[in-house]
């Protein structure tokens, strides 16, 4: 089993869809996947209902988003519906310590 941490930073809608497909395929293959939105991606997803629903439909993967970015951009209410909000820097460090490989979008 492979452990994969997907860090999504892009605000480009096409690039925001890529980690969705990737994470579903990898989970079906038996790999452990974590998904984190950080920075510009948070605003893009918060303001796009289709993307929010797509990320919430990841099933067993509970996507995360940076609480600090959400607060700074006034996105806390929108993102908290479908994402667990937490300090992302510490979460990324912990995931790497646990053996997760990082892929960024």
Protein Blocks (a to p, Z undefined) as FASTA:
>chain_A
ZZdddddfbfbfklmmmmmmmmmmmmmnopacddddehjllmmmmmmmklmmmmmmnoma
ccdddfklmmmnopmmmmmmmpccddfklmmmmmmmnopacddZZ
